[in-house]
Amino acid sequence: MHHTYRTRGTCSQQIDFDLSDGIVSNVHFVGGCNGNLKGISRLIEGKPAAEVAGILKGTTCGFRNTSCPDQLSRALTEALQEEKS
């Protein structure tokens, strides 16, 4: 299932990704640090969403209390909850 998540408090504005049987694929960030976010997307391709969310949760960026990876964690957690209901 395809998901779109509007980020809050980060340079990126949106995260698009697919989730199938709890596995993450096709992650794309809109805005943000292009190279870093492409790298993160490649690293998590084909990984379990719950595992990725746990690893990235709570990551901060500079003085902010969130980051693009933290927002991805929130997006994956929300998507997993949606798919359970």
Secondary structure per residue as TSV (DSSP state, phi and psi in degrees):
chain	resnum	aa	ss	phi	psi
A	1	M	-	360.0	138.0
A	2	H	E	-84.3	140.0
A	3	H	E	-130.3	146.3
A	4	T	E	-128.2	129.0
A	5	Y	E	-124.7	125.4
A	6	R	E	-85.6	116.7
A	7	T	-	-75.6	161.1
A	8	R	S	-134.2	128.7
A	9	G	S	80.1	18.3
A	10	T	S	-131.7	168.8
A	11	C	S	-69.4	-35.7
A	12	S	E	-73.3	148.4
A	13	Q	E	-101.3	-23.0
A	14	Q	E	-157.3	150.6
A	15	I	E	-127.3	126.2
A	16	D	E	-110.8	138.7
A	17	F	E	-161.5	162.8
A	18	D	E	-111.4	148.3
A	19	L	E	-134.5	122.2
A	20	S	E	-135.3	117.8
A	21	D	T	52.8	37.5
A	22	G	T	80.2	7.6
A	23	I	E	-106.5	134.9
A	24	V	E	-88.2	139.1
A	25	S	E	-153.0	164.0
A	26	N	E	54.1	45.3
A	27	V	E	-77.3	130.6
A	28	H	E	-141.6	125.8
A	29	F	E	-97.2	141.4
A	30	V	E	-103.1	114.4
A	31	G	E	84.6	-176.4
A	32	G	S	88.6	-169.1
A	33	C	-	-81.1	97.2
A	34	N	H	-47.8	-55.6
A	35	G	H	-63.8	-45.7
A	36	N	H	-62.0	-42.0
A	37	L	H	-73.4	-32.7
A	38	K	H	-64.1	-40.2
A	39	G	H	-62.3	-46.0
A	40	I	H	-59.8	-44.4
A	41	S	H	-58.4	-42.6
A	42	R	H	-68.4	-39.1
A	43	L	H	-64.8	-32.7
A	44	I	H	-96.8	-5.8
A	45	E	T	-55.2	124.9
A	46	G	T	80.5	6.8
A	47	K	S	-94.6	156.7
A	48	P	B	-65.5	130.4
A	49	A	H	-58.8	-40.8
A	50	A	H	-63.4	-39.3
A	51	E	H	-65.7	-46.8
A	52	V	H	-61.2	-45.4
A	53	A	H	-59.9	-41.0
A	54	G	H	-65.9	-38.4
A	55	I	H	-69.4	-42.3
A	56	L	H	-85.7	-18.8
A	57	K	T	-55.7	131.4
A	58	G	T	86.4	0.4
A	59	T	-	-66.0	132.7
A	60	T	-	-109.3	166.9
A	61	C	B	-132.9	110.5
A	62	G	T	57.0	-128.5
A	63	F	T	-84.4	-6.3
A	64	R	B	-77.4	152.4
A	65	N	S	-91.9	10.8
A	66	T	-	-144.0	-179.1
A	67	S	-	-161.1	173.7
A	68	C	H	-61.4	-43.7
A	69	P	H	-61.9	-39.2
A	70	D	H	-64.1	-40.3
A	71	Q	H	-65.2	-36.5
A	72	L	H	-64.3	-40.7
A	73	S	H	-58.0	-45.6
A	74	R	H	-63.9	-40.8
A	75	A	H	-63.1	-44.4
A	76	L	H	-65.7	-42.2
A	77	T	H	-61.4	-44.9
A	78	E	H	-63.1	-43.6
A	79	A	H	-64.3	-40.6
A	80	L	H	-63.0	-40.4
A	81	Q	H	-65.4	-41.4
A	82	E	H	-60.5	-43.5
A	83	E	H	-71.7	-21.7
A	84	K	H	-75.6	-28.7
A	85	S	-	-91.6	360.0
